[in-house]
Amino acid sequence: MMQKQHLESEHLETERALEVLQKANDDDTVYKTAGSILVKSTKATLVSELQEKKELANTRLTVLSKQETRIKENLKEAESKIREMLRGSGAPPGQPKTDTPK
């Protein structure tokens, strides 16, 4: 869940950066971060990199959403089986129910 929130935040940040970059003139000086330093780049290069980063985040979000759905379905199925076992004889599957008290 935290991964998904992190990816959503990263995706939003990338979209905002793309919006700002699109407003810049083609001949404006632009920089990108590389660790703790700024590196001079071109608008076209940065737009391309940010779009790729955005697509990757979208793909990862889709994968995480599908995984989350599958996990929830598996959890519901397991919960249902446990409830059924508790409602049943109380004996493990495959063992007959004994009605005679000890």
Order of alpha helices (4+ residues) and beta strands (2+ residues): alpha-beta-beta-alpha
